[in-house]
Amino acid sequence: MVIRNIEEAPMEPVQMAGAEGTTMAVMVGREDGAPNFSLRNIRVEAGGYTPRHAHDYEHEVFIISGEGTVLLEGSEQPVRAGDVVFVPADEEHQFKASGAGLRFLCLVPVHRNCGEETPGS
């Protein structure tokens, strides 16, 4: 069993090229024995952004707090706390924070865990 508090999970800077002001913590993942999915907690500082990229797997995003935009289907759309975003496989995407920043949970296949791709991912 794994129980982690989102406020206590250590955040690490995202090292992927094209990321600015972005940190991430794996809440549950491969190292915890999760066989299928990895849940990541991502923070983007005001004015920061995740890398603009695409990958061969879908992921689901829940915006916990803040506001900003998501690049999806070739255009930027506003997002805010409470929104859910589905990012299809092979779709170029990027999250940008405005105001006080942006915080979201991102669910990805565990075989594509955080060190291999990035947030918001």
N, C-alpha and C positions, 0 to 999 in steps of 0.2 A: 504494500500500500504506500502511496505517496500523497502527502498533504503538504502543500507549500502555500504560504501567504504571498500574494502578489506584491505587497509592499516591502517584503523582506528578501525577495529573490535578488541576488546581485546582478546588476546590469553591466554589460560589457559594450564598449564601442563597436559598432559595425565597421568592419575593415574592408568591405567590398568597395571597389572603385565606383565613384559616383554617389556615394552616401555622404551626407553632411549633417552633423548634429543628431545622429541616430544611435541609440543604444538598444540592447536587446538582452533578454533573459529567457532561457528555456525553462518553462514551467513544468513540463513533462515531456520526456523524449526517450530516445534510444538508450541512454545511460540509465534510465529508470526502468528499463525492461518493456517499454511500450512497443508492441509489435507492429502497429499500423500508423499511428499519427504522432506528431510532435506539436505541442502547443507552445507558442512563443509570445512573450510580452514585449512589445516594441514601443519605445518613446522617441518622438521626433520633436526636437526643440523648435520654438517659434522661428520661422524662416528656414528651417532645415528640411531635409528630404531623404527619402530612400533612393536607392539606385533606380534608374530607368532601365528595365530589363524584362525579359520573358523567359519562361522555362516550360518544360514538357509535362507539367502537372498542374492541376487546379489547386487553388486554396481558398479558404473562407476567412473573412476578416470581420471582427466585431469591434467597432469604435467605442472604447471605454469612456474617453473624455477628450475635450478639446474640439478643434475644428480645423479644417483644411480642405485639400482637394485630392482626388485620385484621378490619375490619368488612366483611362480605360476606353477601349474602342476608339482610340484616336483623339479623344477630347477630355479635358479636365472637368470633373463634376464635383460639386461641393459635398463634403461629408462632415458629420458632427456626431457628438456623443449619442449612442443608441442606434446608429446606423449599422447595417450589415452589408458587406460587399462580397460578391462572388467573383473571383478572378479565374476565368477559364484557362485551361492549358494553352500555352503558346500565345497568350495575349500580352502585349507589351503593357506594363503598368508602372506607376510610381505614386507614392504618397508624399504630399507636401503639407507642412504645418503652418498655420497662421495663428494669430492671437496669442494665446498662452501655450501653444504647442498642441500635440496630438499624441494620444496613447491608444494602442489597439492590441487585440489578441489576434494571432494568425495561426491557423491550423493547416499543416502541410503533411504529406506522407512522411513517415519516419525515415524511410530510405533516402530522403532528400533533406535531412536535418540541417540545422542552422549553419554549420560550418561550410556547407557546400553551396548554399544559396543564401540570399538575404531576405530581409524583412519586407514585409509588407508587400509583401515579399513575394 
